[in-house]
Amino acid sequence: MDNASFTLVDPSTEVTTVWINSSPDTIKCPDERYPHHQFLEIFVPYGLLIDRMVTPIWYIIGAIGNTLSAKVWLEKRIRSNNSSAIYLATLAISDLLFLMLHILVDLKYAWGFHPLKYPVFCEVFFVLYLVPQYLSPLLVLGFTIERYIAVCHPFKKERYCTPQTALKAIVCLVVFSVLLCVVQAWFWTYSDGACVVRPEAVVGHNSSIWSIWTWSTEIIIFMLVPLTILIFNILVIQEIKRLRRIDLIYHQEHHKAWAATTVMLLSVSFYVIFTTLPATLVYSMTYVLPERTKNLTDSQIKTDSTWQGYFTFLMIRKIVEEICLSHYACNIFIYLVTGVQFRTALVNDARCVMNSLKLIKRTKSYNQVPDKTNNTREQAIPPNEIMKTQPHRIVTKV
């Protein structure tokens, strides 16, 4: 998450001239004198272009993919005997909610709109925004541990790997995420027409409560959790290899389905690891970059080697962020490639929808076009024949 706040100032030619003609002591840092989107537009235009073009693609894919995923995993015949389906359905709903809220953040930092500049909504928004962001890796950790139990401790599977246990675990994870994020309601505040971090929270800079809390939660959720997932995945893979060597799996249909589900869950787990750790590492590099001279004009900044290195870092960071954002949108592709049960259920749902549409179309056409055949036929039949045929119809119906 980009926790930085920017002063929402609209720079003009007049303002730029003031910076050029001012003494170095009165020139502000460029990310203070420009909103974020204009800062990128001036100094890192390709980074802004990537943000504006790629992010909406993830929104579209995520809206469709997560909705379909939640629909399939929540089907009674799938979730009734598959506790992992409950985790995956919750993950799809959580990712969909995050992408919807991310639109508001993107409107501010990539397009210059300010949807968060309202009292109360400013304070509450970042709680709502961070809960699904933190919940996503925690849910992956939940079903990774469950799969570890099912593979490495099969005799405990009946006790711990049940839909009821999964529901209880999900409730606990949601509560834990909310507790981690509720402090954001105090960190963020509405001030002078902008949604900014409360001044009291950043007193002391790197040693402030804002910095300490942000770093602590980032390390826990986006570093320790993925590493824990990685450890459990390695243990599961080792156990599967051992079982294959002693020829205990991949012979019966039940074992094949079990193995396919394990592969799918492992794929989702590794996807989260590979799209979470890089973003955390790149984010942490922000604090080890060389110190930049702040009081430079735009033309001086564009020729300064330290600032040019910083802009290169921002470009790399933007690419990494866009790649990492994909894990909130693209899980459906993993389900389609590795999940036989998911694929079958999705195809069946698609067929039901197509059949329903065809039936509606036929019914509509039938109602719109009157059937003149019977009327013509009855008019052509003599009255005495009608008397003979009508009882015959009644008898046939009975």
Helices and strands as residue ranges (DSSP letters): H 13-21, G 24-26, H 30-33, H 36-43, H 45-73, H 76-79, H 83-109, H 121-152, G 154-156, H 157-160, H 163-181, H 184-187, E 188-191, E 194-197, G 199-202, G 205-207, H 209-219, I 220-224, H 225-245, H 253-284, G 285-288, H 298-301, H 305-325, G 326-328, H 331-338, H 340-368, H 373-380, H 383-397
